[in-house]
């Protein structure tokens, strides 16, 4: 099996590379933005044609949610046009594209966890660009797996865990939103899920496996509860000298340019049923918290 990865330097991309380096039966080519600009269709076609991958993993994305409200040209170029270029190239070489999407395609107003078939209604430019990316990928390449995830964290890049740890070393107390709920998802577990899917597709390539899947962490919590868990573990492991007070606030107390979903809980039963992949346990991932600081 040959795998091409776009976006190797992001949270997910670096986890994918680390895990693939430990596997001897998979040939892979992982490229960063300078080596593979997914918004350039000529470059995408050249690299895909030369490498002839069985699977293309798109781990590249514009993820600055608030900046996206103003930076619309770039966010659509990266989150819509880039995935379309990859999907079209994948189709030409009869490859499968695995594309990463987000909980932001939903408006967050449901009282239930979101299934793959629930109506999408993104509230900001980031979410709208990611939904557009899903649509063009599905239209461009029948052999597609779209994975929606949420609240991603890990050892690499910028994320909520690192932000909380950094602020806790400077302040005596923190204020964190307590009325937004979701499933924190360890980037390494997303990478592992992608590789499980890739291996199964290589062995059992049937049309019924293609489509949209949800994969996120469990248990579902608020940002406030997640922050409290991060800090508790940091104290236990000696990263912090003393406990930090975490004060709950509501979304209205912390206005941002982009509206966040109040409910980001993703129903992950489908990916378990089809591929045997269970939800990420973020509490287990946090036991490695020293690697995030």
Order of alpha helices (4+ residues) and beta strands (2+ residues): beta-alpha-beta-alpha-beta-alpha-alpha-beta-alpha-beta-beta-alpha-beta-beta-beta-alpha-beta-beta-beta-alpha-beta-beta-alpha-beta-alpha
